[in-house]
Amino acid sequence: MNQIELTLPDGSVRSVASGTTGLEIAKSIAEGLARKALAIKLNDKILDLNRPLKESGTFKIITPSNEDADALFVLRHSCAHVLAEAVCDLYPGTQLAYGPAIDKGFYYDLMTPTPLVFDDLAKIEKRMKEIIKEDRPFIRLELNKEEGLARVQKDKYKLDNAERALQREDSDGTLSFYVTGKQNENWEDLCAGPHIPNTGKIKAFKLLSLAGAYWHGDQASDQLTRIYGTCFADKEGLETYLKFIEEAEKRDHRKIGKELDLYHIEDHSPGMVFWHPKGTIMVNALKQFIREKLNRLGYDEVITPEIVDKSLWIKSGHADKYNENMFKTMANDREMAIKPMNCPCHIEIFNQGLKSWRDLPLRMAEFGKCHRYEPAGTMHGLMRVRGFVQDDAHIFCTEEQIASEVSNFCKLVKDIYAEFGFNDILVKFSTRPEKRVGSDDLWDKAEQALEDATKLANLDYQLNPGEGAFYGPKLEFVLKDCLGRDWQCGTIQVDFNLPQRLGAEYVGKDNQKHIPVMLHRAAVGSIERFLGILIEEFMGDFPLWLTPVQARVLPISEKFVDYAKQVERDLINAGVRVEIDESNEKLGYKIRQCELQKIPFLLVVGEKEVSEKKVSVRQRKEGDKGSMSVSEFIEMTKKARDVIR
């Protein structure tokens, strides 16, 4: 019998007969390990414990752990399977579509005979617990193409899944099904696996929510019900996560955005943001904050068209990669595209007039409005939209200038993030993708230049193979918020390809024409997304320079409104964003409303304040600041506005 060599995590090597199962190996190490084992990992593939092993490689026995992504994956995948069985038991006639493990949990898309509501989740959870308590084994069945397709003929979603699976390049012509135990052999699910040995190993799970989902994310296809849930190795892990969910719900930018009247999104324009006056103030404040930094660094701001002939996107290569995500329109007989990004338009500006080496580096910035057709199921408030503004810029430079320009940008990004309290930054170095433009020589040069720049910037990074842009390698800046969530915002990409494709040239010191290098860069990325992150990070308690209404004047009664309006005019002239509450409500009610709206400063005016030409100041979270003149208050706000800026 053939032998295979397995390298264990401690570096030791075991030689076993081909066909030996992971469970047998676990038993040979320790009976206790075998009882705990959930699955095994051979090379990079997770397999059932009872799958016969037929190749050599690195070998790991997966046991329950909230710190092990492999353990959570197989637990969550198995929990999704139990969810599907429970729904099928409770709602006969249910058709199953797709049920993967995802980051932080799992979901299952399905079609039930009658619509499900949130209250149904408790009943489904109860049935799942019964299935888990019965400790049913997961039994894998492998069938040939004909037998497998015959078993799914009555379920159009599973039939579609089966046909797609058979068409994949790695298909061996078989289909796998899982049955949960002999007590219910008639219920099974088409599934590639892997699964845990038995349902009893699921110790802690919770169903979280319901949502609508389209089959294959296509709005023209069937609308399904998506049930979200999560699963952990133990109750402690689940409880910690549920507390995290509770805190995240308090911080949800969609909820706070509505409460503070910042923006809305509606079905008339899905994925597009309607910024209200207060939200628009925040957008403009953030832009100005970034603009001031760029001005000091020698960037020139430009504005380019939002609709451009599609031929430009074909020439640049974007049409090939982004065609399905591009909004298109016709102008007479010309096919036009609404720009998904700004880079080709910036090259068009660069190409106007002769450039020399003395003009480089040329730094061109734009708060450019871009549109991308994101699938309906992926959109999420401000975090994933179809229309967005980038703090975009492109630096045209020589090869010798790459390192210093990238290094300076890295410092800029860290500076901006730190000013919002984001100091835990992960940098990913994304190298050439499989689908790309340009020669390997150019890619070698670009990747080496980017690596040299990270050394100059004294930047630690995590390698992210194959995830670069189609035209060049990139650095991605991932910030971590107060809840430990990762947000990829900033990026810089080294591009030797697009300038060449679009005819960009400059005259060098040798009086010969050369192609510039193009650095694509954005510090915060999408303005919409970054503001969504800030709304959740600050829970609406923004830095004073960013908050929409910095002060509210509260006249105690109607007879003090005229004085309140005079205070308002003085503050407006001094650049303070202020409003007056002229309602007939009592002062206590007005103050409570200010607290709900998270107004930083309340200026109370009554008879005493009018006679002394002063205002009584209350600061949010700090209480009374005493009585002061308007000019003294203006100085106070100037200092407060400079705390972050």
C-alpha positions in Angstrom: 0.0 0.0 0.0 1.3 3.5 -0.8 2.5 5.7 2.0 2.0 9.4 2.4 4.1 11.8 4.4 2.3 14.3 6.8 4.1 17.2 8.4 2.4 18.1 11.7 2.4 21.7 13.1 5.3 20.9 15.4 7.4 20.0 12.4 7.4 16.3 13.0 6.6 14.0 10.0 4.3 11.0 10.1 4.2 8.3 7.5 0.8 6.7 7.1 -0.9 4.5 4.5 -2.8 6.2 1.8 -6.5 6.1 2.6 -5.9 6.6 6.4 -8.5 9.0 7.8 -7.8 12.1 10.0 -9.8 10.5 12.8 -7.5 7.5 12.8 -4.4 9.7 12.9 -6.0 11.7 15.8 -6.6 8.4 17.7 -3.1 7.3 17.2 -1.9 10.5 18.8 -4.3 10.6 21.8 -7.9 9.4 22.4 -8.7 12.8 23.9 -7.6 14.6 20.8 -9.8 12.3 18.7 -12.8 13.1 20.9 -12.2 16.9 20.5 -11.4 16.9 16.8 -13.7 18.7 14.4 -11.9 18.2 11.1 -8.5 18.2 9.6 -6.5 20.5 7.3 -4.4 18.9 4.6 -2.2 21.5 2.9 -4.7 24.4 2.5 -7.9 22.3 2.3 -10.2 21.5 5.3 -11.6 18.0 5.2 -14.0 15.8 7.2 -12.4 13.7 9.8 -13.5 10.5 8.0 -12.2 11.5 4.6 -9.5 9.1 3.4 -6.2 11.0 2.9 -4.5 10.4 -0.4 -1.7 13.0 -0.7 1.3 14.1 1.4 1.6 17.6 2.8 1.1 19.8 5.9 -1.4 18.3 8.3 -3.4 19.8 11.2 -6.1 18.4 13.4 -8.7 21.1 14.0 -10.1 21.3 17.5 -12.7 23.8 19.0 -11.2 27.3 19.4 -12.5 30.8 19.1 -9.0 31.9 18.0 -8.8 29.4 15.1 -10.4 30.6 11.9 -10.4 27.0 10.6 -12.4 25.7 13.6 -14.9 28.5 13.4 -15.3 28.0 9.6 -16.2 24.3 9.9 -18.5 24.9 13.0 -20.3 27.7 11.2 -20.7 25.7 8.0 -22.1 22.8 9.9 -24.4 25.1 11.8 -25.7 26.5 8.5 -26.5 22.9 7.5 -28.5 22.4 10.8 -30.3 25.6 10.1 -31.4 24.4 6.7 -32.6 21.1 8.1 -34.6 22.9 10.8 -36.3 25.2 8.3 -37.2 22.3 6.0 -38.7 20.4 9.0 -40.7 23.3 10.1 -41.8 24.6 6.7 -42.2 21.7 4.3 -41.7 22.6 0.7 -38.8 24.9 1.5 -36.2 25.1 -1.3 -32.6 25.6 -0.3 -30.3 27.9 -2.3 -26.9 28.6 -0.7 -25.6 28.5 2.9 -21.9 29.4 3.4 -19.8 30.3 6.5 -18.8 33.9 6.4 -16.7 36.3 8.5 -18.3 36.3 12.0 -21.0 33.7 11.2 -23.0 32.1 8.5 -26.2 32.6 6.4 -28.6 30.5 4.4 -30.6 31.7 1.4 -33.8 29.8 0.9 -37.3 30.0 -0.4 -40.1 29.1 2.0 -43.7 28.4 1.1 -44.8 31.4 3.3 -42.7 34.4 4.1 -40.6 34.2 7.3 -40.7 37.0 9.9 -38.2 37.8 12.7 -40.3 36.0 15.3 -39.9 32.8 13.4 -36.2 32.7 14.4 -37.0 31.6 17.9 -38.9 28.6 16.6 -36.2 27.7 14.2 -33.5 28.0 16.9 -35.5 25.6 19.1 -35.7 23.0 16.3 -31.9 23.4 15.7 -31.2 22.8 19.4 -33.2 19.5 19.2 -31.2 18.4 16.2 -27.9 19.3 18.0 -29.0 17.5 21.2 -29.7 14.3 19.1 -26.0 14.3 18.2 -26.6 13.1 14.7 -23.5 12.2 12.6 -22.8 14.1 9.3 -22.7 11.4 6.7 -21.0 12.3 3.4 -22.3 10.7 0.2 -20.3 11.0 -3.1 -22.3 10.3 -6.3 -21.5 10.3 -9.9 -22.9 13.0 -12.2 -26.1 11.2 -13.2 -27.0 10.0 -9.7 -26.2 13.4 -8.2 -28.3 15.4 -10.7 -31.2 13.0 -10.3 -31.4 13.8 -6.6 -31.8 17.5 -7.2 -34.1 17.6 -10.1 -37.0 18.9 -8.0 -35.1 21.8 -6.5 -34.1 24.4 -9.1 -31.6 26.1 -6.9 -29.7 23.0 -5.9 -29.9 21.8 -9.5 -28.3 25.1 -10.6 -25.6 24.7 -7.9 -24.9 21.1 -9.0 -24.6 22.0 -12.7 -22.2 24.9 -11.8 -20.1 22.6 -9.5 -19.7 20.1 -12.3 -18.6 22.8 -14.7 -15.8 24.1 -12.5 -12.2 23.3 -13.6 -11.5 21.4 -10.4 -14.5 19.2 -10.7 -13.9 15.4 -10.6 -17.3 14.7 -12.1 -18.9 13.8 -8.8 -21.3 15.5 -6.5 -21.3 15.3 -2.7 -24.3 15.3 -0.3 -24.5 15.3 3.5 -27.1 13.5 5.5 -27.5 14.3 9.2 -27.9 10.9 10.8 -29.8 7.7 10.3 -32.9 9.0 12.0 -33.6 11.3 9.1 -31.9 9.8 6.1 -34.5 11.2 3.7 -33.2 14.8 4.5 -30.0 15.7 2.8 -28.2 18.8 1.4 -26.1 19.1 -1.7 -22.8 20.4 -0.2 -19.1 20.2 -0.9 -18.4 20.2 2.9 -16.5 19.9 5.1 -18.6 19.3 8.2 -17.9 18.3 11.8 -18.4 14.7 12.8 -21.7 15.1 14.5 -24.2 17.9 15.4 -23.5 17.6 19.1 -20.2 19.4 18.7 -22.1 22.6 18.0 -22.0 24.2 21.5 -22.9 27.9 21.0 -25.0 29.5 18.2 -27.5 32.3 17.7 -29.7 33.3 14.8 -29.4 37.0 14.3 -31.6 38.4 11.6 -33.6 38.0 8.4 -32.9 39.8 5.1 -33.9 39.7 1.5 -31.5 38.3 -1.1 -31.6 37.8 -4.8 -30.5 34.5 -6.4 -26.9 35.0 -7.6 -27.3 38.6 -6.5 -29.3 39.4 -9.6 -32.3 41.7 -9.1 -34.0 40.2 -12.1 -33.9 36.8 -10.4 -35.9 35.2 -7.5 -36.0 37.0 -4.2 -35.0 34.7 -1.4 -35.0 34.9 2.4 -31.5 35.1 4.0 -31.2 34.0 7.6 -28.1 35.2 9.3 -26.6 33.5 12.3 -23.3 33.0 14.2 -21.6 30.1 15.9 -18.6 29.9 18.3 -16.6 27.2 19.9 -18.1 27.9 23.3 -20.7 30.1 25.1 -18.1 32.6 26.3 -17.1 33.3 22.7 -20.8 33.7 21.7 -21.6 36.0 24.6 -18.6 38.2 23.8 -19.7 38.5 20.2 -23.4 39.3 21.1 -22.1 42.1 23.3 -20.1 43.3 20.4 -23.2 43.2 18.2 -25.2 45.1 20.8 -22.5 47.8 20.9 -22.3 47.9 17.1 -26.0 48.4 16.8 -25.8 51.4 19.1 -23.1 52.8 16.8 -24.8 51.9 13.5 -24.3 54.9 11.2 -27.6 54.3 9.5 -29.5 54.7 12.8 -27.4 57.7 14.0 -27.5 59.3 10.5 -31.3 59.3 10.7 -31.4 60.5 14.2 -29.1 63.4 13.4 -30.8 64.1 10.1 -27.5 63.7 8.1 -28.6 61.7 5.0 -30.9 59.1 3.5 -30.9 56.5 0.7 -34.1 55.6 -1.1 -35.3 53.2 -3.7 -35.6 55.9 -6.4 -31.8 56.0 -6.5 -30.5 52.8 -4.8 -27.0 53.1 -3.5 -26.9 56.8 -4.0 -26.7 59.2 -1.0 -29.1 62.1 -0.4 -27.0 64.3 1.8 -29.2 66.6 4.0 -27.9 70.1 5.0 -26.2 68.8 8.2 -24.6 65.9 6.4 -23.5 68.2 3.6 -21.7 70.4 6.2 -19.8 67.3 7.3 -18.9 66.3 3.7 -17.6 69.7 3.0 -15.7 70.0 6.3 -14.0 66.6 5.7 -13.1 67.7 2.2 -11.7 71.0 3.4 -9.7 69.2 6.1 -8.1 67.0 3.5 -7.8 69.9 1.0 -5.7 72.0 3.4 -3.3 69.2 3.9 -2.9 68.6 0.2 -2.4 72.2 -0.5 0.5 72.3 1.9 2.0 69.3 0.1 2.0 70.8 -3.4 -1.1 69.1 -4.9 -3.1 70.9 -7.6 -6.9 70.3 -7.5 -8.8 69.6 -10.7 -12.3 68.7 -11.7 -13.0 66.2 -14.5 -16.2 65.1 -16.3 -18.4 62.4 -14.8 -19.5 61.1 -18.3 -16.7 60.1 -20.7 -16.8 58.2 -24.1 -16.4 54.5 -23.4 -13.5 54.4 -25.9 -11.3 55.9 -23.2 -12.2 53.1 -20.7 -11.5 50.5 -23.4 -8.1 52.0 -24.2 -7.2 52.3 -20.5 -8.3 48.7 -19.8 -10.9 49.5 -17.3 -13.8 48.4 -19.6 -12.4 44.9 -19.7 -12.3 44.6 -15.9 -15.2 46.9 -14.8 -17.6 46.5 -17.7 -20.3 44.8 -15.5 -19.9 47.5 -12.8 -20.0 50.5 -15.1 -23.1 52.7 -15.7 -23.5 53.4 -19.4 -25.6 55.8 -21.4 -25.9 56.9 -25.1 -25.3 60.4 -26.5 -26.7 60.2 -30.0 -24.8 57.3 -31.4 -21.9 57.4 -28.9 -21.7 55.0 -26.0 -20.7 56.9 -22.9 -19.7 55.6 -19.5 -20.2 57.3 -16.1 -16.7 57.2 -14.7 -16.0 54.4 -12.1 -12.7 56.1 -11.3 -10.7 59.2 -12.1 -7.3 58.1 -13.3 -7.9 58.1 -17.1 -9.3 61.6 -16.9 -6.3 62.8 -15.0 -4.0 61.5 -17.7 -6.1 63.4 -20.2 -5.2 66.6 -18.3 -1.6 65.6 -18.0 -1.5 65.1 -21.8 -2.5 68.7 -22.5 0.7 70.6 -23.3 4.3 69.5 -23.3 5.7 68.4 -19.9 9.3 68.2 -18.9 11.2 66.6 -16.2 11.2 69.9 -14.3 7.3 69.6 -14.0 7.7 66.3 -12.1 6.5 65.2 -9.6 3.1 66.6 -10.7 0.5 66.0 -8.1 -3.1 66.2 -9.3 -6.0 65.9 -6.8 -9.7 65.6 -7.2 -12.7 65.0 -5.0 -14.1 63.1 -7.9 -17.6 61.6 -8.1 -17.5 58.0 -9.2 -20.3 55.5 -9.9 -20.0 51.7 -9.8 -22.9 49.3 -10.2 -22.6 47.3 -7.0 -25.0 44.2 -6.6 -28.0 45.0 -4.6 -27.2 42.5 -1.8 -23.8 44.1 -1.2 -24.9 47.7 -0.5 -24.8 48.8 3.2 -25.6 52.3 4.2 -22.7 54.6 3.5 -20.2 51.7 3.7 -21.0 50.3 0.3 -22.7 52.6 -2.2 -23.0 53.0 -6.0 -22.2 56.7 -6.1 -19.3 58.0 -4.1 -16.7 60.8 -3.9 -13.0 59.8 -3.5 -10.2 62.0 -2.1 -8.4 60.9 -5.2 -5.1 62.0 -6.5 -2.5 60.9 -9.1 1.2 61.7 -8.9 3.1 61.7 -12.2 6.8 61.2 -11.5 10.0 59.6 -12.6 11.2 56.2 -11.4 13.7 57.9 -9.1 10.9 59.8 -7.4 8.7 56.8 -6.6 10.2 56.0 -3.2 10.1 59.5 -1.8 6.5 60.2 -3.1 5.2 56.9 -1.7 7.0 57.5 1.6 5.5 61.0 1.9 2.1 59.6 1.2 2.4 57.0 3.9 3.2 59.8 6.4 0.2 61.7 5.2 -2.1 58.7 5.7 -0.8 58.0 9.2 -1.1 61.7 10.1 -4.8 61.9 9.0 -5.8 58.7 10.7 -4.0 59.6 13.9 -5.9 62.9 14.1 -9.2 60.9 14.3 -7.7 58.5 16.9 -6.9 55.7 14.5 -3.4 54.6 15.5 -3.7 50.8 14.9 -3.0 50.6 11.2 -2.3 47.5 9.2 -0.6 47.9 5.8 -1.1 45.2 3.1 1.3 44.9 0.2 -0.8 43.6 -2.7 1.2 42.1 -5.6 0.4 41.3 -9.2 -3.0 39.7 -9.9 -3.5 36.9 -12.4 -5.6 39.1 -14.6 -3.4 42.2 -15.4 -2.0 44.4 -18.1 1.7 45.1 -18.8 4.8 42.9 -19.0 6.4 41.0 -16.2 9.4 43.3 -16.5 7.3 46.3 -15.7 5.6 44.5 -12.8 9.0 43.5 -11.4 10.1 47.1 -11.6 6.9 48.4 -10.0 6.9 45.9 -7.1 10.6 46.5 -6.4 10.0 50.3 -6.4 7.1 49.9 -3.9 9.1 47.7 -1.6 12.0 50.2 -1.7 9.4 52.9 -0.7 8.2 50.9 2.3 11.8 50.7 3.5 12.3 54.5 3.2 9.0 55.0 5.1 10.1 52.5 7.7 6.8 50.7 7.1 5.9 47.2 8.2 3.5 45.4 6.0 1.7 42.1 5.5 2.1 40.5 2.1 -1.2 40.1 0.1 -0.3 38.1 -2.9 -2.3 38.4 -6.1 -4.5 41.3 -4.9 -2.9 44.2 -6.7 -4.8 46.4 -9.2 -4.8 45.2 -12.8 -2.3 47.9 -13.7 0.0 47.8 -10.7 0.9 46.7 -7.1 -0.5 48.6 -4.2 -0.3 49.3 -0.5 -3.6 49.2 1.4 -4.1 51.0 4.7 -6.5 49.2 7.1 -7.5 51.0 10.2 -9.0 49.4 13.3 -11.9 51.1 15.1 -12.9 51.1 18.7 -14.8 47.8 18.3 -11.8 46.1 16.7 -13.3 46.2 13.2 -11.0 46.5 10.2 -11.7 49.2 7.5 -9.6 49.4 4.3 -9.5 53.0 3.4 -6.3 54.5 2.0 -4.3 53.0 -0.9 -1.4 53.9 -3.1 -0.6 52.0 -6.4 2.5 52.1 -8.6 1.5 52.1 -12.2 3.9 51.8 -15.2 1.0 50.8 -17.5 -1.8 53.3 -17.8 0.4 56.2 -18.8 1.9 54.1 -21.6 -1.6 52.9 -22.7 -2.9 56.5 -22.8 0.1 58.2 -24.3 1.4 60.2 -21.4 5.0 61.6 -22.0 7.4 64.1 -20.7 10.8 65.4 -22.0 13.7 64.2 -19.8 17.0 65.8 -19.1 18.4 64.0 -22.2 15.8 65.9 -24.3 14.2 62.6 -25.2 10.5 61.6 -24.5 9.8 59.3 -21.6 6.7 57.8 -20.0 6.0 59.0 -16.5 5.2 56.6 -13.6 1.7 57.2 -12.2 1.0 56.8 -8.5 -2.7 56.3 -7.8 -3.5 57.3 -4.2 -6.4 58.1 -1.8 -5.9 58.8 1.9 -9.4 58.1 3.2 -10.9 56.5 0.0 -14.6 57.0 -0.3 -15.8 60.1 1.6 -19.1 58.4 2.2 -17.5 55.4 3.7 -15.1 57.3 5.8 -17.9 59.4 7.2 -19.8 56.3 8.0 -16.8 55.0 9.9 -16.5 58.3 11.8 -20.3 58.3 12.6 -19.9 54.9 14.2 -16.5 55.7 15.9 -17.8 58.9 17.5 -21.4 57.8 17.9 -22.4 61.3 16.7 -20.1 63.1 19.2 -17.9 64.5 16.5 -14.9 66.8 16.9 -16.1 70.4 17.0 -14.7 71.2 13.5 -16.7 68.4 12.0 -20.0 68.6 13.8 -22.8 70.1 11.7 -24.2 72.4 14.5 -21.5 73.6 16.9 -23.8 75.7 19.1 -27.5 76.3 19.7 -28.8 79.4 21.3 -31.7 78.8 23.7 -33.8 81.9 24.6 -35.6 81.3 27.9 -38.7 82.9 26.5 -40.0 84.7 23.4 -38.9 88.2 24.6 -35.3 87.2 24.4 -35.4 85.9 20.8 -34.1 89.2 19.4 -31.0 89.1 21.6 -30.6 85.4 20.6 -30.6 86.4 16.9 -28.0 89.1 17.6 -25.8 86.4 19.2 -26.4 84.1 16.3 -25.3 86.8 13.8 -22.1 87.4 15.8 -21.3 83.7 15.8 -22.0 83.2 12.2 -19.7 86.1 11.3 -17.0 84.4 13.4 -17.4 81.2 11.5 -19.3 79.3 14.2 -22.1 77.0 12.9 -25.1 78.0 15.1 -28.9 77.8 15.2 -31.6 79.1 17.5 -34.4 77.1 19.2 -37.3 79.6 19.0 -39.9 77.1 20.2 -42.2 77.8 23.1 -41.0 74.7 24.9 -39.5 74.9 28.5 -35.8 75.2 28.8 -35.4 71.7 30.3 -37.0 70.2 27.2 -34.8 72.3 24.9 -31.7 71.2 26.7 -32.8 67.5 26.4 -33.3 67.9 22.7 -29.8 69.4 22.3 -28.4 66.3 24.2 -30.3 64.0 21.8 -28.9 66.0 18.8 -25.4 65.9 20.4 -25.0 69.7 20.1 -21.5 70.6 21.6 -22.4 74.0 23.1 -25.7 75.4 24.5 -26.0 79.1 24.9 -28.8 80.1 27.3 -30.0 83.7 27.1 -32.4 85.3 29.5 -32.9 88.6 31.3 -29.5 88.5 33.1 -27.6 87.6 29.9 -29.3 90.4 27.9 -28.5 93.0 30.6 -24.9 91.9 30.8 -24.5 91.3 27.0 -23.3 87.7 27.8 -24.4 84.1 27.3 -24.6 81.3 29.8 -22.6 78.4 28.3 -23.2 74.7 28.8 -20.8 72.2 27.1 -21.9 68.7 26.3 -20.7 66.1 28.8 -18.9 68.8 30.8 -21.8 70.9 32.1 -21.9 74.6 32.9 -19.0 76.8 31.8 -20.4 79.9 33.3 -21.4 83.3 31.9 -19.2 84.9 29.3 -19.2 87.4 26.5 -19.8 86.3 22.9 -16.2 87.1 22.0 -15.0 85.0 24.9 -17.1 82.1 23.7 -15.8 82.5 20.1 -12.3 82.2 21.5 -13.3 79.1 23.4 -14.7 77.5 20.2 -11.6 78.4 18.3 -9.4 76.5 20.8 -11.8 73.5 20.7 -11.9 73.4 17.0 -8.1 73.2 16.9 -8.0 70.2 19.3 -7.9 67.8 16.4 -6.9 70.1 13.5 
